[in-house]
Amino acid sequence: MEDNKSNAQSGEDAVEKLIELFSDKNTALLSACEATMRATYPSLPKDWKPRKAECITGPQTSKTDLWVKFDGAPATLAIAVLSADGGGSNHIERHPVDYYVKDLSFSAELIRILKLFTGTTKPCEDNASEYSSNAELSKGYAYFRDLNKDNQKKLLHMLLPHRETFVDKALLGRGEDIYKSKKIIGKDRVELFAFLDRKKPAGSEWSFLAPADVTKAICSHGVKPAERGDRQILLGYGLTLKRSNSTRYKGDTSMKDHLQLQINPRKILNESTDWINFHSLSSKIAFELVTEKTSVQSDAAHRGLNAELALIEKINARNKECTWIVEECCGAEGYGNFKAKKPGDQEKPDVLLYNETEDTFITQGISIKTYKPDVSFGHASRGTVETYTADLGIPNFVAETLRAFAVEDGDGNRTMLNKALPTSQQQLLDFFTKYQRQIVSHVLRGKAYKELKADWMLFHEAKDDQWVNSIGDYNFWYLYPMAKIIDFCCSEPPSLTKAGNLVLGPGLKLQRKGGDGGAKTANDLQFKINPKLIHEALKK
């Protein structure tokens, strides 16, 4: 018997545990059910609650694992269970390649290459040119890396237009009526995901996700070869497309050479939580900061975070007010095939515009700086003296001056830059003058060795909390090529202020971070940008 028998049993156990949660009237589960039902049926009475749940299991062939009937609800709620044990991934779908001709309207050329990839079409002398010269074909099928370069490019390129529908159907179902004892129990269309992580302690092992959150999380990443040896294809984040090698029993070959999808539930959970709940989480944090300790800097940071996520949402919704941003950044006509997403935390762009083409993964990075007209400042970059010394090649004698400026000694003292020895001040200014452009580029555009760069600067003027009603409005959102920003910031040589900080160039200042309640991060160096000054100079 194949291993997926135990996987199937594990899935059944997870469904039984979910049914137990309904019996125990689990608060988190019932809250998720109520939110889902109210979103689907907004006419539900205000006092309606998901009480007296009747759970109905369906066939293993359906995407839905449990249909739940609540008193007073107009229809059943369809729930799918994702469970994670010790392994990394779960099987979610397996079909012959030809199944997708009708199901997803795959073209003849895409079907042809998929059959090469899965081994449905066996390697032989007649089709040797379809594979790379060093392909390992003795196994009777091809890994992605075994295909020739042309077939690799075509396969990724042709999968992309089908990806969202592929993911939607594979995870959420195809909407067929599901019968039990000759009666319809509901439609095979997932409305809520219940994720069981068996590695977590009791009481925290369940998470509940909206289906749209899960599919968006998956589709936030591109279609590309899997990282480990380029053997399979990543259809998105946490979702692998591969050849099936499954068997029902020894000697069975009925499911070999099928196209199989595998999901990594833990990755999906993390990405879904970060991707979808980030906005509500940041709003909650901003709300909690409304205390005596709330600072202008904290407000500005949360305005910026919300602006990034709001812009991503509007671009992906094809909002007409934001079309010009994509057109100017990407040289597109309208939105084209471009979408927006949030890069990783360690990347310089705040928003990434991306479009996958036949030849390359095209991206444009945007850095967003939000400001109020009467309070013009913004964080540009922060790090320790040691970090900047390594990244920028700062000589030791200049690094010592910066260290005395940023790091307090045992008595809590530090030396402002204009109080350093005259020779130290001159050495510092000489270094920042000589390498001004490289340093400004590092601060604003990103580290030289990083793949993603901020190619554009988008200043966002937020006079009040009503800024959300004017996303993309030319009167409040100002877009500049990053090269133009760098040119302006390098239009004057570096200088020292009366307060003892370094002006790297117009609109860009270096200072000690400070604050942080005595934490070591208070000793960091911080570059701050003045969006208002830069915009008003460039708009002329």
RODO-2510 file (C-alpha; in nm, 4 decimals, decimal comma):
residues 540
     n   res          X          Y          Z
     1     m     0,0000     0,0000     0,0000
     2     e     0,1264     0,3499    -0,0738
     3     d     0,2043     0,6063     0,1934
     4     n    -0,0921     0,8265     0,0988
     5     k    -0,3153     0,5711     0,2728
     6     s    -0,1774     0,6952     0,6044
     7     n    -0,2096     1,0531     0,4788
     8     a    -0,5767     0,9877     0,4042
     9     q    -0,6241     0,8448     0,7536
    10     s    -0,4516     1,1479     0,9012
    11     g    -0,6910     1,3716     0,7088
    12     e    -0,9919     1,1782     0,8343
    13     d    -0,8663     1,2120     1,1915
    14     a    -0,8326     1,5879     1,1430
    15     v    -1,1934     1,6094     1,0226
    16     e    -1,3073     1,4167     1,3290
    17     k    -1,1166     1,6587     1,5514
    18     l    -1,2877     1,9506     1,3779
    19     i    -1,6273     1,7922     1,4439
    20     e    -1,5262     1,7690     1,8106
    21     l    -1,4569     2,1433     1,8093
    22     f    -1,8148     2,2041     1,6963
    23     s    -1,9387     1,9762     1,9749
    24     d    -1,7274     2,1732     2,2232
    25     k    -1,8603     2,5048     2,0816
    26     n    -1,5070     2,6290     2,0181
    27     t    -1,5179     3,0103     2,0219
    28     a    -1,2574     3,0717     1,7517
    29     l    -1,4204     2,8238     1,5151
    30     l    -1,7715     2,9606     1,5673
    31     s    -1,6463     3,3173     1,5199
    32     a    -1,4860     3,2186     1,1905
    33     c    -1,8074     3,0456     1,0813
    34     e    -2,0189     3,3477     1,1718
    35     a    -1,7885     3,5887     0,9864
    36     t    -1,7951     3,3659     0,6781
    37     m    -2,1732     3,3242     0,6810
    38     r    -2,2360     3,6961     0,7300
    39     a    -2,0016     3,7816     0,4425
    40     t    -2,1902     3,5375     0,2183
    41     y    -2,5392     3,6207     0,3458
    42     p    -2,5418     3,9859     0,4617
    43     s    -2,9195     3,9696     0,5192
    44     l    -2,8777     3,7365     0,8182
    45     p    -3,0479     3,8826     1,1295
    46     k    -2,8171     4,0804     1,3599
    47     d    -2,8829     3,8417     1,6466
    48     w    -2,8090     3,5291     1,4400
    49     k    -2,5385     3,3031     1,5820
    50     p    -2,3978     2,9709     1,4494
    51     r    -2,5785     2,7444     1,6945
    52     k    -2,6744     2,3757     1,6776
    53     a    -2,4222     2,2743     1,4145
    54     e    -2,5043     1,9586     1,2194
    55     c    -2,1855     1,8246     1,0578
    56     i    -2,2023     1,6183     0,7389
    57     t    -1,8922     1,4556     0,5893
    58     g    -1,8593     1,4079     0,2168
    59     p    -1,6634     1,1795    -0,0181
    60     q    -1,2839     1,1884    -0,0225
    61     t    -1,2952     1,2968    -0,3867
    62     s    -1,4416     1,6385    -0,2950
    63     k    -1,2366     1,9407    -0,1898
    64     t    -1,4826     2,0106     0,0908
    65     d    -1,4339     1,7880     0,3960
    66     l    -1,7290     1,9019     0,6037
    67     w    -2,0635     2,0648     0,5351
    68     v    -2,2112     2,2320     0,8414
    69     k    -2,5785     2,3167     0,8754
    70     f    -2,6701     2,5862     1,1294
    71     d    -3,0194     2,6693     1,2543
    72     g    -3,1568     2,9711     1,0730
    73     a    -2,8880     2,9703     0,8003
    74     p    -2,9997     2,9702     0,4350
    75     a    -2,7399     2,7104     0,3298
    76     t    -2,4678     2,4810     0,4601
    77     l    -2,1151     2,6064     0,5212
    78     a    -1,8426     2,4181     0,3286
    79     i    -1,5178     2,3680     0,5207
    80     a    -1,1905     2,2129     0,4044
    81     v    -0,9375     2,0805     0,6537
    82     l    -0,5625     2,1173     0,6022
    83     s    -0,3501     1,9202     0,8448
    84     a     0,0237     1,9177     0,9002
    85     d     0,2063     1,6395     1,0808
    86     g     0,5802     1,5823     1,0633
    87     g     0,5972     1,5984     0,6827
    88     g     0,6168     1,9128     0,4773
    89     s     0,3431     1,8732     0,2177
    90     n     0,0051     1,7165     0,1421
    91     h    -0,1369     1,5828    -0,1814
    92     i    -0,4403     1,7839    -0,2972
    93     e    -0,5021     1,6849    -0,6585
    94     r    -0,3945     1,4247    -0,9133
    95     h    -0,5229     1,3905    -1,2730
    96     p    -0,4015     1,2698    -1,6127
    97     v    -0,2532     1,5556    -1,8143
    98     d    -0,5372     1,5398    -2,0691
    99     y    -0,7904     1,6101    -1,7912
   100     y    -0,6860     1,9747    -1,8023
   101     v    -0,7718     2,0195    -2,1704
   102     k    -1,1358     2,0575    -2,0733
   103     d    -1,0990     2,1602    -1,7093
   104     l    -0,8593     2,4513    -1,7618
   105     s    -0,8516     2,4852    -2,1423
   106     f    -0,4820     2,4003    -2,1599
   107     s    -0,3472     2,4518    -2,5116
   108     a    -0,2149     2,1636    -2,7206
   109     e     0,1407     2,2966    -2,6824
   110     l     0,1130     2,3162    -2,3033
   111     i    -0,0303     1,9638    -2,2898
   112     r     0,2559     1,8404    -2,5098
   113     i     0,5236     1,9798    -2,2754
   114     l     0,3423     1,8623    -1,9623
   115     k     0,3382     1,5111    -2,1045
   116     l     0,7146     1,5340    -2,1501
   117     f     0,7482     1,6629    -1,7933
   118     t     0,5367     1,3868    -1,6371
   119     g     0,6641     1,1011    -1,8505
   120     t     0,3249     1,0465    -2,0142
   121     t     0,5324     1,0822    -2,3296
   122     k     0,8317     0,8572    -2,2710
   123     p     1,1852     0,9695    -2,3607
   124     c     1,3185     0,8041    -2,6748
   125     e     1,5554     0,8691    -2,9629
   126     d     1,2840     1,0376    -3,1692
   127     n     1,2138     1,3087    -2,9098
   128     a     1,5668     1,3463    -2,7701
   129     s     1,5822     1,7108    -2,8875
   130     e     1,3023     1,7982    -2,6424
   131     y     1,5411     1,7412    -2,3520
   132     s     1,8657     1,9008    -2,2409
   133     s     2,1922     1,7414    -2,3470
   134     n     2,2690     1,6274    -1,9907
   135     a     1,9171     1,5081    -1,9065
   136     e     1,8778     1,2075    -1,6786
   137     l     1,6211     1,0104    -1,8794
   138     s     1,6961     0,6523    -1,7829
   139     k     1,4247     0,6844    -1,5178
   140     g     1,1625     0,7067    -1,7954
   141     y     1,0435     1,0614    -1,7304
   142     a     1,1836     1,4126    -1,7032
   143     y     1,2422     1,6533    -1,4185
   144     f     1,1902     2,0172    -1,5084
   145     r     1,5680     2,0599    -1,5368
   146     d     1,5763     1,7759    -1,7932
   147     l     1,3676     1,9702    -2,0473
   148     n     1,5503     2,1813    -2,2999
   149     k     1,5619     2,5588    -2,2355
   150     d     1,2893     2,6365    -2,4864
   151     n     1,0466     2,3888    -2,3296
   152     q     1,1303     2,5185    -1,9808
   153     k     1,0518     2,8774    -2,0801
   154     k     0,7342     2,7797    -2,2607
   155     l     0,6099     2,5662    -1,9728
   156     l     0,6469     2,8427    -1,7120
   157     h     0,5122     3,1075    -1,9469
   158     m     0,2057     2,9073    -2,0511
   159     l     0,1187     2,7972    -1,6975
   160     l     0,1033     3,1536    -1,5695
   161     p    -0,2250     3,2642    -1,7360
   162     h    -0,3958     2,9511    -1,5966
   163     r    -0,2398     2,9706    -1,2503
   164     e    -0,5164     3,1551    -1,0611
   165     t    -0,7916     2,9316    -1,2015
   166     f    -0,5750     2,6241    -1,1449
   167     v    -0,5185     2,7157    -0,7788
   168     d    -0,8825     2,8141    -0,7300
   169     k    -1,0220     2,4851    -0,8595
   170     a    -0,7587     2,2647    -0,7008
   171     l    -0,8051     2,4122    -0,3525
   172     l    -1,1614     2,5422    -0,3447
   173     g    -1,3406     2,2913    -0,5663
   174     r    -1,5306     2,3076    -0,8904
   175     g    -1,8775     2,3792    -0,7518
   176     e    -2,0454     2,0464    -0,8236
   177     d    -2,3412     1,9322    -0,6157
   178     i    -2,2383     1,6695    -0,3606
   179     y    -2,4803     1,3910    -0,2755
   180     k    -2,5111     1,1641     0,0253
   181     s    -2,7831     0,8982     0,0433
   182     k    -2,9168     1,0442    -0,2848
   183     k    -2,9670     1,3856    -0,1216
   184     i    -2,7689     1,7026    -0,1948
   185     i    -2,5662     1,7959     0,1110
   186     g    -2,4049     2,1031    -0,0469
   187     k    -2,1734     2,2244    -0,3196
   188     d    -1,8073     2,1354    -0,3487
   189     r    -1,6907     2,4932    -0,3042
   190     v    -1,4749     2,5657     0,0020
   191     e    -1,5861     2,8669     0,2073
   192     l    -1,3567     2,8271     0,5084
   193     f    -1,0217     2,6559     0,5716
   194     a    -0,9477     2,4908     0,9055
   195     f    -0,5750     2,4286     0,9513
   196     l    -0,4531     2,1771     1,2096
   197     d    -0,0845     2,1915     1,2998
   198     r    -0,0161     1,8830     1,5096
   199     k     0,3239     2,0172     1,6172
   200     k     0,1657     2,3022     1,8123
   201     p     0,0573     2,2589     2,1757
   202     a    -0,3037     2,1842     2,2620
   203     g    -0,5220     2,4913     2,2450
   204     s    -0,3204     2,6625     1,9716
   205     e    -0,3107     2,3953     1,7016
   206     w    -0,6079     2,5244     1,4980
   207     s    -0,6174     2,8272     1,2656
   208     f    -0,9044     2,9402     1,0446
   209     l    -0,8511     3,1148     0,7121
   210     a    -1,0720     3,2642     0,4437
   211     p    -1,0202     3,0827     0,1079
   212     a    -0,9384     3,4060    -0,0742
   213     d    -0,6585     3,4658     0,1770
   214     v    -0,5072     3,1280     0,0969
   215     t    -0,5244     3,1606    -0,2818
   216     k    -0,3849     3,5163    -0,2695
   217     a    -0,0992     3,3947    -0,0522
   218     i    -0,0135     3,1242    -0,3037
   219     c    -0,0405     3,3570    -0,6037
   220     s     0,1699     3,6273    -0,4378
   221     h     0,4753     3,4369    -0,5652
   222     g     0,5680     3,3530    -0,9209
   223     v     0,5617     3,0342    -1,1264
   224     k     0,9176     2,9023    -1,1240
   225     p     1,1310     2,5908    -1,0821
   226     a     1,1348     2,4448    -0,7307
   227     e     1,4425     2,5484    -0,5346
   228     r     1,5754     2,2009    -0,4641
   229     g     1,7414     2,0865    -0,7821
   230     d     1,4904     2,2329    -1,0301
   231     r     1,3044     1,9023    -1,0325
   232     q     0,9461     2,0204    -0,9925
   233     i     0,7600     2,3467    -1,0540
   234     l     0,6373     2,5912    -0,7919
   235     l     0,2933     2,6991    -0,9068
   236     g     0,3031     2,9580    -0,6296
   237     y     0,4109     2,9910    -0,2697
   238     g     0,3813     2,6544    -0,0953
   239     l     0,2233     2,4798    -0,3967
   240     t     0,4266     2,2314    -0,6026
   241     l     0,3378     2,0882    -0,9443
   242     k     0,5019     1,7516    -1,0056
   243     r     0,4766     1,4100    -1,1663
   244     s     0,2764     1,1563    -0,9700
   245     n     0,4510     0,8329    -0,8789
   246     s     0,1666     0,7040    -0,6612
   247     t     0,0324     0,3504    -0,6425
   248     r    -0,2713     0,1909    -0,4785
   249     y    -0,0968    -0,1433    -0,4415
   250     k     0,2201    -0,3167    -0,5551
   251     g     0,2361    -0,3302    -0,9326
   252     d    -0,0382    -0,0701    -0,9852
   253     t     0,0528     0,1958    -1,2444
   254     s    -0,2870     0,3602    -1,2967
   255     m    -0,1838     0,6870    -1,1280
   256     k     0,1717     0,7082    -1,2577
   257     d     0,2635     0,9888    -1,4977
   258     h    -0,0328     1,1974    -1,3765
   259     l     0,0021     1,5659    -1,2933
   260     q    -0,0001     1,6115    -0,9151
   261     l    -0,0328     1,9151    -0,6874
   262     q     0,1145     1,9194    -0,3385
   263     i     0,0620     2,1903    -0,0780
   264     n     0,2788     2,2893     0,2164
   265     p     0,0187     2,3849     0,4807
   266     r     0,2598     2,5553     0,7214
   267     k     0,3974     2,7808     0,4494
   268     i     0,0458     2,8672     0,3370
   269     l    -0,0607     2,9520     0,6917
   270     n     0,2364     3,1826     0,7475
   271     e     0,1990     3,3580     0,4143
   272     s    -0,1794     3,3891     0,4471
   273     t    -0,1480     3,5402     0,7928
   274     d     0,1220     3,7845     0,6837
   275     w    -0,0399     3,8714     0,3537
   276     i    -0,4032     3,9150     0,4498
   277     n    -0,4139     3,9958     0,8198
   278     f    -0,1213     4,2376     0,8104
   279     h    -0,3451     4,5368     0,7436
   280     s    -0,5882     4,4638     1,0249
   281     l    -0,2966     4,3825     1,2530
   282     s    -0,1246     4,7122     1,1759
   283     s    -0,4503     4,8986     1,2356
   284     k    -0,4778     4,7280     1,5742
   285     i    -0,1218     4,8226     1,6603
   286     a    -0,1864     5,1817     1,5554
   287     f    -0,4949     5,1839     1,7775
   288     e    -0,3014     5,0476     2,0732
   289     l    -0,0397     5,3182     2,0270
   290     v    -0,2979     5,5928     2,0862
   291     t    -0,1762     5,6532     2,4405
   292     e     0,0363     5,9102     2,6167
   293     k     0,3418     5,7424     2,4632
   294     t     0,2210     5,7788     2,1057
   295     s     0,4774     5,9736     1,9048
   296     v     0,4628     6,1538     1,5733
   297     q     0,7177     5,9023     1,4470
   298     s     0,4913     5,6074     1,5362
   299     d     0,1954     5,7688     1,3618
   300     a     0,4064     5,8313     1,0540
   301     a     0,5305     5,4719     1,0474
   302     h     0,1763     5,3327     1,0552
   303     r     0,0561     5,5810     0,7927
   304     g     0,3309     5,4513     0,5678
   305     l     0,2464     5,0853     0,6306
   306     n    -0,1206     5,1417     0,5554
   307     a    -0,0389     5,3383     0,2391
   308     e     0,1689     5,0513     0,1012
   309     l    -0,1001     4,7915     0,1580
   310     a    -0,3784     5,0203     0,0375
   311     l    -0,1915     5,0889    -0,2872
   312     i    -0,1304     4,7157    -0,3443
   313     e    -0,5009     4,6473    -0,2952
   314     k    -0,6055     4,9222    -0,5396
   315     i    -0,3589     4,8140    -0,8086
   316     n    -0,4643     4,4501    -0,7888
   317     a    -0,8295     4,5598    -0,8014
   318     r    -0,7450     4,7527    -1,1237
   319     n    -0,8565     5,0844    -0,9733
   320     k    -0,8544     5,3448    -1,2513
   321     e    -0,7048     5,6125    -1,0233
   322     c    -0,3820     5,4126    -0,9898
   323     t    -0,3358     5,3144    -1,3553
   324     w    -0,0874     5,5961    -1,4185
   325     i     0,1502     5,4603    -1,1529
   326     v     0,1816     5,1228    -1,3288
   327     e     0,1967     5,2853    -1,6730
   328     e     0,4812     5,5162    -1,5716
   329     c     0,6796     5,2615    -1,3710
   330     c     0,6432     4,9685    -1,6100
   331     g     0,5917     5,1349    -1,9485
   332     a     0,2658     4,9437    -1,9744
   333     e    -0,0555     5,0338    -2,1536
   334     g    -0,3067     5,0430    -1,8724
   335     y    -0,2319     4,7749    -1,6146
   336     g    -0,1220     4,5171    -1,8712
   337     n    -0,0342     4,1981    -1,6850
   338     f     0,1218     4,3802    -1,3921
   339     k     0,0199     4,3213    -1,0327
   340     a     0,1517     4,4456    -0,6984
   341     k     0,2713     4,2722    -0,3839
   342     k     0,4706     4,3334    -0,0676
   343     p     0,8310     4,2108    -0,0935
   344     g     1,0043     4,0376     0,1957
   345     d     1,0958     4,2328     0,5075
   346     q     1,4645     4,2492     0,4142
   347     e     1,4019     4,3993     0,0683
   348     k     1,4273     4,7727    -0,0046
   349     p     1,1109     4,8320    -0,2135
   350     d     0,7888     4,8857    -0,0216
   351     v     0,5793     4,7731    -0,3188
   352     l     0,6819     4,5430    -0,6018
   353     l     0,5142     4,5599    -0,9434
   354     y     0,5681     4,2323    -1,1234
   355     n     0,4905     4,0669    -1,4556
   356     e     0,6103     3,7253    -1,5662
   357     t     0,6918     3,7042    -1,9367
   358     e     0,8372     3,4382    -2,1605
   359     d     1,1920     3,5516    -2,1069
   360     t     1,2212     3,6946    -1,7570
   361     f     1,0505     3,7893    -1,4353
   362     i     1,0038     4,1664    -1,4814
   363     t     0,9802     4,3776    -1,1671
   364     q     0,9780     4,7438    -1,0694
   365     g     1,0332     4,8382    -0,7065
   366     i     0,8645     5,1393    -0,5467
   367     s     0,9678     5,3069    -0,2232
   368     i     0,6777     5,4949    -0,0584
   369     k     0,7326     5,7841     0,1805
   370     t     0,4203     5,9145     0,3551
   371     y     0,4248     6,2543     0,5226
   372     k     0,2104     6,5381     0,6527
   373     p     0,2744     6,8832     0,5032
   374     d     0,3554     7,0287     0,8460
   375     v     0,5674     6,7328     0,9626
   376     s     0,8069     6,6342     0,6874
   377     f     1,0325     6,3440     0,7747
   378     g     1,0601     5,9776     0,6961
   379     h     1,2813     5,6809     0,7745
   380     a     1,5102     5,5880     0,4852
   381     s     1,7594     5,3407     0,6327
   382     r     1,8862     5,2246     0,9709
   383     g     2,1691     5,0050     1,0943
   384     t     2,4607     4,9717     1,3299
   385     v     2,7901     5,1488     1,2720
   386     e     2,9426     4,8068     1,2051
   387     t     2,6779     4,7252     0,9415
   388     y     2,7344     5,0475     0,7490
   389     t     3,1117     5,0149     0,7858
   390     a     3,0977     4,6740     0,6179
   391     d     2,8374     4,7652     0,3518
   392     l     2,9871     5,1016     0,2539
   393     g     3,3575     5,0288     0,3045
   394     i     3,3948     5,3052     0,5624
   395     p     3,7604     5,3412     0,6688
   396     n     3,8433     5,2775     1,0336
   397     f     3,9217     5,6396     1,1234
   398     v     3,5806     5,7538     0,9922
   399     a     3,4059     5,4597     1,1578
   400     e     3,5573     5,5614     1,4933
   401     t     3,4120     5,9111     1,4565
   402     l     3,0692     5,7669     1,3744
   403     r     3,0919     5,5217     1,6645
   404     a     3,1702     5,8021     1,9120
   405     f     2,8716     5,9924     1,7667
   406     a     2,6191     5,7059     1,7812
   407     v     2,7208     5,4855     2,0739
   408     e     2,7041     5,6167     2,4298
   409     d     3,0021     5,5408     2,6508
   410     g     2,9813     5,4055     3,0058
   411     d     2,8861     5,7493     3,1372
   412     g     2,6108     5,7946     2,8804
   413     n     2,8104     6,0450     2,6753
   414     r     2,8715     6,0652     2,3020
   415     t     3,0501     6,3114     2,0699
   416     m     2,8389     6,5088     1,8231
   417     l     2,9983     6,5238     1,4798
   418     n     3,0623     6,8977     1,4961
   419     k     3,2415     6,8468     1,8295
   420     a     3,4832     6,5876     1,6947
   421     l     3,8448     6,6841     1,6303
   422     p     3,8774     6,9108     1,3222
   423     t     4,0828     6,6452     1,1415
   424     s     3,8160     6,3814     1,2172
   425     q     3,5410     6,6109     1,0872
   426     q     3,7345     6,6725     0,7663
   427     q     3,8069     6,3007     0,7134
   428     l     3,4392     6,2248     0,7615
   429     l     3,3258     6,4920     0,5135
   430     d     3,5939     6,3900     0,2621
   431     f     3,4705     6,0282     0,2663
   432     f     3,0995     6,1104     0,2337
   433     t     3,1753     6,3671    -0,0393
   434     k     3,3865     6,1253    -0,2427
   435     y     3,1302     5,8433    -0,2238
   436     q     2,8161     6,0547    -0,1944
   437     r     2,6300     5,9044    -0,4903
   438     q     2,7060     5,5451    -0,3953
   439     i     2,5961     5,6057    -0,0355
   440     v     2,2767     5,7886    -0,1366
   441     s     2,1946     5,5038    -0,3774
   442     h     2,2591     5,2478    -0,1020
   443     v     2,0285     5,4342     0,1376
   444     l     1,7421     5,5033    -0,1044
   445     r     1,7633     5,2390    -0,3762
   446     g     1,9030     4,9441    -0,1830
   447     k     2,2195     4,7439    -0,1329
   448     a     2,4239     4,6822    -0,4463
   449     y     2,4205     4,3028    -0,4041
   450     k     2,0429     4,2815    -0,3493
   451     e     1,8371     4,1616    -0,6448
   452     l     1,5373     4,3863    -0,5710
   453     k     1,5908     4,7617    -0,5842
   454     a     1,3660     5,0627    -0,5332
   455     d     1,3499     5,1988    -0,8870
   456     w     1,0910     5,4668    -0,8073
   457     m     1,0057     5,6995    -0,5222
   458     l     0,6370     5,7621    -0,4505
   459     f     0,5730     6,0478    -0,2080
   460     h     0,2319     6,0363    -0,0411
   461     e     0,0958     6,3509     0,1203
   462     a    -0,1540     6,2583     0,3920
   463     k    -0,3151     6,5695     0,5421
   464     d    -0,5597     6,3711     0,7548
   465     d    -0,7134     6,0253     0,7963
   466     q    -0,9234     6,0750     0,4802
   467     w    -0,6222     6,0003     0,2597
   468     v    -0,7699     5,6555     0,1871
   469     n    -1,0300     5,8265    -0,0318
   470     s    -0,7651     5,9722    -0,2624
   471     i    -0,5308     5,6798    -0,3326
   472     g    -0,3601     5,7480    -0,6654
   473     d    -0,4812     6,1107    -0,6811
   474     y    -0,2210     6,3254    -0,8613
   475     n    -0,2759     6,6014    -0,6053
   476     f    -0,1474     6,3857    -0,3183
   477     w     0,0672     6,1106    -0,4738
   478     y     0,3917     6,2157    -0,6465
   479     l     0,6022     5,9676    -0,8453
   480     y     0,9676     6,0214    -0,9374
   481     p     1,2351     5,7941    -1,0889
   482     m     1,4776     5,7049    -0,8119
   483     a     1,7659     5,8278    -1,0290
   484     k     1,6114     6,1763    -1,0210
   485     i     1,5822     6,1653    -0,6414
   486     i     1,9450     6,0542    -0,6124
   487     d     2,0571     6,3331    -0,8462
   488     f     1,8817     6,5913    -0,6301
   489     c     2,0217     6,4545    -0,3048
   490     c     2,3712     6,4734    -0,4578
   491     s     2,3269     6,8291    -0,5900
   492     e     2,5060     6,9742    -0,2852
   493     p     2,8056     6,8394    -0,0917
   494     p     2,7672     6,6826     0,2551
   495     s     2,7835     6,9158     0,5545
   496     l     2,7466     6,9194     0,9325
   497     t     2,4502     7,0847     1,1061
   498     k     2,4628     7,3064     1,4139
   499     a     2,3029     7,0193     1,6049
   500     g     2,5989     6,7988     1,5129
   501     n     2,4334     6,5675     1,2568
   502     l     2,5433     6,5003     0,8971
   503     v     2,3483     6,6303     0,5981
   504     l     2,4356     6,3809     0,3260
   505     g     2,2681     6,6001     0,0659
   506     p     1,9504     6,8081     0,0238
   507     g     1,6634     6,6269     0,1926
   508     l     1,8761     6,3448     0,3407
   509     k     2,0225     6,3510     0,6934
   510     l     2,2268     6,1084     0,9046
   511     q     2,1672     6,1026     1,2799
   512     r     2,1676     5,8722     1,5810
   513     k     1,8423     5,6849     1,6185
   514     g     1,7960     5,7361     1,9914
   515     g     1,4802     5,6480     2,1834
   516     d     1,3880     5,2786     2,2217
   517     g     1,3765     5,2967     2,6019
   518     g     1,7474     5,2371     2,6458
   519     a     1,7671     4,9427     2,4043
   520     k     2,0868     4,8853     2,2058
   521     t     1,9059     4,9873     1,8869
   522     a     1,9116     5,3452     2,0175
   523     n     2,2821     5,3435     1,9193
   524     d     2,2014     5,2748     1,5549
   525     l     2,2695     5,5205     1,2753
   526     q     1,9601     5,6372     1,0910
   527     f     1,9206     5,8124     0,7559
   528     k     1,6095     6,0312     0,7365
   529     i     1,4512     6,1749     0,4231
   530     n     1,2531     6,4992     0,3822
   531     p     0,9824     6,4175     0,1220
   532     k     0,8269     6,7645     0,1302
   533     l     1,1570     6,9421     0,0588
   534     i     1,2465     6,7045    -0,2250
   535     h     0,9025     6,7122    -0,3864
   536     e     0,8713     7,0893    -0,3752
   537     a     1,2166     7,1243    -0,5347
   538     l     1,1539     6,8675    -0,8095
   539     k     0,8011     6,9770    -0,9036
   540     k     0,9421     7,3104    -1,0211
***
